[in-house]
Amino acid sequence: MAGFTEQQEILVKESWETMKQNVPELSLRFFTTILEIAPAAKGMFSFLKDSDEIPQNNPRLKAHAVKVFKMTCESAVQLREKGEVVVAENTLKNLGSVHLKKGVIDPHFEVVKEALLRTIQEAVGEKWSEEMKNAWGEAYDQLAAAIKAEMKKEAAQDPLAQPST
């Protein structure tokens, strides 16, 4: 797969092995980081919008965070093996549709990428390196590109689904 090397795959797999033991905690960290970087993102999640509850205490946030974090990491791990972005449970089409309806735009993907990289850095500690950062960055970019491609397709099919800008 262009852009994602064997060495990057090894780094991603090794770090995922470490993180797997701690998914609920890391997922929450990941989502809390997203909200720290972009507090306005809170309004994009139905289960956070009208709640002043600390995210850590929100069971729906926990469930959603685990789903997103696991999907992102597992998609990264399988990138070379499958030769394409593969996501479990949710199809890419579904992801494209949901992100389009929520009005997700490019800068949002960058926020999530930043939060993901910070979370992984924290999780792997001294194993973190520039190479690992690049490996996860590349894997995430490919997932984001696949979701954005689906959003474009979805928008072309349903002009009403486009967020009003």
Summary of the structure (lengths in Angstrom):
residues: 165
radius of gyration: 15.8
end to end distance: 35.2
largest distance: 47.9
contacts: 469
relative contact order: 0.18
helix: 78%
strand: 0%
